[in-house]
Amino acid sequence: MNDFIFHNTTKVYFGKDQLTHLPEELAKWGKRVLLVYGGGSIKRNGLYDAIMTLLQDAGLEIFELGGVEPNPRHTTVNKGAAICRAEAIDVVLAVGGGSTIDCSKGIAAMAPSDTDDVWALIEGKAEVKSVLPIVTVLTIAATGSEMDASGVISNWERHLKCSLRSPLLQPKATFENPEVTYSLPSYQTACGAVDIMAHIFDATYFTAQSQMDMLVRVQEEVLKTVLHFAPIALETPDDYEARANLMWASSWALNGMLFSGVKQQGACHVMEHELSAYYDITHGHGLAIIIPRWLSYILDEITAPAIYRFGRQCFDVIEDGLDSITGAKQSIAALSYFFFKTLGLESRLSALGIDRTHFEDMASHATENGPINSIKQLSKDDVVAIFELCL
């Protein structure tokens, strides 16, 4: 286990009646607010009107950027930054899920910068020296972007999906009301559940590095929370307890605490970013297809104990006392059943209209800086093989 510093500065307002505090949090930074949102669901469920009323009654000036894409484009970030510069925006308010929040982080970083293209910040050609303050109102349990300091942006023309990272991108405050997730389509609920689990699998649970047993146990409890409450949320969308547990699990899966003392690349996220950069698929769905194939591909005497432990600790159907390879195979099968039967997601890339045309290029980009470091290193050929298993 490595030495670490844990410091998460995001203030969280969690629950049904917290939105009334939104104006005071925004007013700490100024009066001119850029409201960023996605495809319009917040207008259909009444959240947009509620926020506009609160902000207008508080005397705040509101400017808008709607239509953020599910995999936010760098061109949309550039458009938002241009609004910030033209209107002297003081604070960015992201109302949505991970895509909207990540787009807002890009906007907040680019607006005070010396560049007219956020991609210069992502590639390190320009530096993130300061950012506009970011406040979020979360509408889906999935990415955890509301409590972390990075954002993922897509460059559709170049088939790239990359992270912008800086401690300055940590949101100042986030508002999490599980009730706003009642109206989510079941598909989005399912994909969000996978994303929560994938952050734990990728960032720390399946690792070759030593880590604190206390953290492993907490990781397993978060995973078990998703396994238990995601089916309930799908069956009864307005179950507050289920929605609350998923929303808080989402935040804790990526707020840094569970990663303490471990540093590695997220193998499945690296591979999925290639998929959605080329095919614009839903991130959580891509992860659901990749994760069981990745686990099967890396399965050997070294990796089997960790995979088997996951099954024993998180699934009631996995027996104690099996040899590690057999137990690991049963664990992978149980996870596959959860993703593709319980959550109802399609299990193959071919069902999403994806073939092997770009696999070589995708794998080359995924490994352009060398093998992917996780519980087991992955070369370009390994990545191609895993994509093939996903067909």
Summary of the structure (lengths in Angstrom):
residues: 391
radius of gyration: 20.5
end to end distance: 36.8
largest distance: 65.5
contacts: 1388
relative contact order: 0.11
helix: 54%
strand: 11%
